[in-house]
Amino acid sequence: MELFTYFRSTASYRVRLVMAYKGISSTPHYVNLRTNEQHHDYKQINPYGLVPALTTKQGIIFQSLSIIEYLETFHPTPPLWLNDPFQQAQAMAIAQSICCDVHPLNNLRVLQYLTTTLNITEEQKNAWYHHWVHEGFKPLEKQLEENSGKFCIQNHLSIADMCLIPQVYNANRFGVDMSPYPNIQRINETVLELEWTKAATPEAQKDAIPQ
């Protein structure tokens, strides 16, 4: 398998975490979003111009949640899906709230559109970013306060955690005040203490830009 990725891509980070957790190897191909490589030859791989993309023997899979579902189907051990249907639905709800409600409003192409097409200031762009992260994290924090354990869903590592960690990384990078979210921070720290996560972090990628 080949994984088209970018070190700071939140969606790519999700997939890298899952692959690291399951011990799945792939050949990485780095798509530099900072220099707009996604808008050129890469569109022959993924016409949407987004990362990640995963090549398989059957063809190419787009979108992180679809890739994760594919990996879980063909590499079910260690499991990411939860045995209890209700808990699995809860995990998927958290994953979708992050991937569908929070992340799309603050990914690179949206932020670039705000600044280059609508000509908003850097301060206004950051206000937009922070607003939508808080709108997503406030109800998530309440849900975790009531139902979480060691991880998002009790003590079971799930797709919810795989989606949460990259979004927290992104929020920290943009200076979002995380103090109102002790449970989100706790779970983030707990997962990142697991040894297998180290290889998936943005800083560990070969295309990472030194800070």
N, C-alpha and C positions, 0 to 999 in steps of 0.2 A: 504494500500500500504506500501511497505517496500523499503527504499532507501539505497543502498550500496554506501558509500561515504568515503571521506578522507578530513580532514579539509583544507589542502592546495591544493587539486586538483582543478585546474582551471575549468575543465569541471563539477565537482560536484558543485562548487560554482555557476555556471550558473543555474543549476537546482534548487538549494536551493533558489536563488533569485526569480525565477519564482514561486516556491511553496509559498514563503513568500508573494509575491505580490498578489497571488490569494487566500491566506488563506487556502492552502491545507496542511493537516497534513499527516504525514507518520511516520512509525517506522524506526529510523535510525539504520544501521549496519555499524560499522566502520572498514574499511579495511586499515591496517597500511602499507602504501607504503614504509616507511622507513625500515621496517623489512621484506619486500618482501612477505607479506601475500597474495598479489595478484597472486603469482605464485604457491600457494598451494591449499588448500581446496576451496578457492574462485573461482577457475576455474570451479568448478562444477556449480556455479551460472552463471558466465560469462566466457566462454572459451577463450575470448580475454585477460582476466586478467586485464581489465581496469575498472576504475570507472568513472562515476556512472553507476549503474544498478537499474532499478525500477521493482519491482514485482507487477503485477496486477492480477486480477481474470482470465485474459486470458493467462497470461504468463509473461515472463521477457522481458523488453525492454532495449537494449543497446544503447549507444551513446547519448550525451546530447541533440543534436538538435532533434533527434527522440523522446526522452522523452518529450521535451518541446512541440513539435507538438501534442503529445498524450494528454498532460495536457491541452493545449489550446482547443483541440477538445471536451474534456469532462468537462472542467471547463472554459467556454468561458468568464466568468465575474469575475473580470474586464478583459477587452480584452487586449491581447498582440498583436494580428494581427491588422494591420491598414486597415481601410475601403477602402482607395484609393489604387487600384492595383499597381500603379506606386510607391507610397510611400512604400507599403509593399515589393515590389521588391527591393527597395533601402535598406530597413532595413535588408532584408535577405542577400543582397549582402555584407553588412558590417559584418553581423554575420558570413557568410561563409568565408570572407577574414580573419577574426580572427581565426575561428575554423579550417579552412582547410589550410591556408597559414602560419599563424604566430605560433599558438600554437603547431602544431605537431613537429615543428623543435626545440622547446625548452622545451618539456615536460620531465618528469623524466627519462623515459626509454631511450630517445635519449641522454640525458646528461650522464647517466650512461654508455652507450655504448661508448661514446667518451672518457671517463676517464678510464674505466676498460678494454675495448677491444682494442681501438686505442691508449691508453696510452698518451693522450694529457694532458698537465698541467692544473691546475686550472685556470691559467691566460688565456690560450687558450680556455678553455671551456667557460669562461665568455665572451671572445671576440666573440665567436660563438653566444652565447645567445644574446648579445647586438646587433650584426650585424643584425640578423633576426628580432628582435623586431623593430629596426629602419627601416628596409626595409618594414615592414608592417605599421608602424605608420606614416611614412612620407606621403604616398599617402592618408591615412585615414585622417590625419590632414588637408590636402588640401581639401578633400571632405567635411569635417565638416565646414571648413572656409566658404565654398560656400553655404552649404545647411542646416546646423544645426540651431536649435533654442535653447530652453531650454534643449532639449535632442538631440540625434543623428539625428532624423528625425523631424525637426521643434520642435513643442511643444508636440509631441506625444511619450509617453513612448512605447518602442517596443523591439523586440528581439535583436536589435542592441545594446541597452543599457545593456541588460542582459549579453551579451557576452563581451562588452567592459570593464565593471567594474572588473571582475576577471582577465582579461589580464593586466590591469593597476596595480592591486594589485601584480600580479606576477612580472611585470617589476620593480616596486618599491622595491620588496623584493630582487631582484638581482642587485639593484643599477643602473638601467638604467637612464641616464640623460633625464628627462622629460621636461626640459625647452623649447625645440623646439616645444612642443605640447600644447599650451595654451588651445585650444578648447577641446582636449582630457581630459586635467586636469579639465577644467571647468565642463564638463559634468559628469565626475567621481565624483567630489565634490557635484554636484547638486543631483545626484542619491543617494549618500551615506547620504545625509541630510534627506532623506525620512525615517520616523520612522520604516517602515516595513522591511527595509534592515538590521537592526541591528541583527536580529535573524539568518540571512544567512551568516554573515561574518565568515571568518576562525576562528577568536579569540573567537567567541561565541559557537563553536562546542565543544562537550564534549570530543572529542579526541584531542583537541588542545594542543600543547606542549608549556609550558610557555617559553617566550623569555628570 
